[in-house]
């Protein structure tokens, strides 16, 4: 299977007018000169929106930059070079814990079979316990890293007994091909490529049943969101439109992402079905973002992740639940649903 096109930096400029009733002077006062968006090569609503050019409706210039992992996105937001970014719940937790001034505003998908621990056929690994003494790669600071460490802990394996390597997805694929690693916790589309010479030992769907819940989410600079709430809402509206396509035309969605990532339709279908997709209205439910004034359970999930990361010494201190509740902001989804 092809691994898909890996675009390291993709800049897209959209300039269609959205605020038709505003003058040029009024538009410049209401809108930023450019919105800088961080994305990743993941089969989700954002890449559907990109493929179908739904973001044109935002009506401002967009600079969309592709990153290899959420940890890199968080670093870019911390440096002030990105306004809105796609990350996993683990990088989001890290950003909030380090008080980087971000808000969680959207859930692209609850991770299931699309992210997993793959083992090489020649590694002789039949259980998590067998990973002791093996080389396992994952991007540090990612949901994959968190899931791997959680799986080791749940199975009584000390992380110090495993050689855990910090590699980005494309580097994991190369190391796998060279025979440098025995296993990897990573996501699609690279995950599917590894399975040509490997198998899934356990997935994020398996871990979710054990209470280790991860997701791909969108975060925004709180300063940017406060200044341009209408822009953030329009961005979410484009994601919501892509989510609606998934429900109303599943086969068309499969074809769209297959062409976009240059993979087979069967691979596209499998990868899409690897996550739980949530409509905008579903995201406002108590199990997820919740509503303004009544934040949902995603905040508790972030808190649990922070407690684990503190135990692993990945962060210095896990903030209180209240910190995460304040960082989850359903208001932009609510705005996006207004007529």
Order of alpha helices (4+ residues) and beta strands (2+ residues): alpha-beta-alpha-beta-alpha-beta-alpha-beta-beta-beta-alpha-beta-alpha-beta-alpha-beta-alpha-beta-alpha-alpha-alpha-alpha-beta-alpha-beta-beta-alpha-alpha-alpha
